[in-house]
Amino acid sequence: MADLEFFFDLSSPWTRVAFHNIQPIVRETGASITWRPFLVGGVFNAVNPSVYAGRADPDNPKIRHSFKWLKEWARLAGVAMNFPSPHHPVKSVQAMRFCCVLEPDQAALFRFAERAFEAYFGEMRNLDEVAVLVDVAKDCGLDGDALARRSQDEDIKQRLRANTQEVIDRGGFGSPTMFVNGADLYFGNDQLPIVRQALGRLGDRRT
């Protein structure tokens, strides 16, 4: 069985699309997937500061066309994409700490992330507000108040820092960053066809 690590930040619109689109690929290839929360802003600060320069000029043709393509990709995937929202760009630190609390329980993390993506990109709710995150958790059958308290513990803050540093150390530069079998790095929604190819090839070798 091939293995896929999917590093994600809830603030990323392209990750919202890729999070949806990777699921049938995993089912099709029989791969295992591990959801890994990290803070994309920390990666930008360390290795990809040009992202901020691009945001400073909203009339940049690349930015304008990217937003158009983003919405076309979202329409193709069948997911809502109300972006940029009034809350863009969110810092997402608190949201990703919630995810780090849930990381050991992958099923719960998946449910929370799926609902949080919809809350931000579908309903335009502010993921920087703890009350919104608590509501998102409760919508998933999780104890949102307990998650909020746990997210303030130092080991959770350290987990988020460590996950973010891990992406940097392994050569990542944005969200989503994906690793196939711990080594091959892929980035972004548009690379999912070659992610499928890699997972399928490795899966065939092991059968």
ABEGO torsion letter per residue (X at the ends): XBBBBBBBBAABAAAAAAAAAAAAAAAAAGBBBBBBBBBAAAAAAAABAAAAAAAABAABAAAAAAAAAAAAAAAAAGBBBBOBBAAOBBAGAAAAAAAAAAAABAAAAAAAAAAAAAAAAAAGBBAABAAAAAAAAAAAGBBAAAAAAAAABAAAAAAAAAAAAAAAAAGBABOBBBBBGGABBBBEAAAAAAAAAAAAAAAAAAX
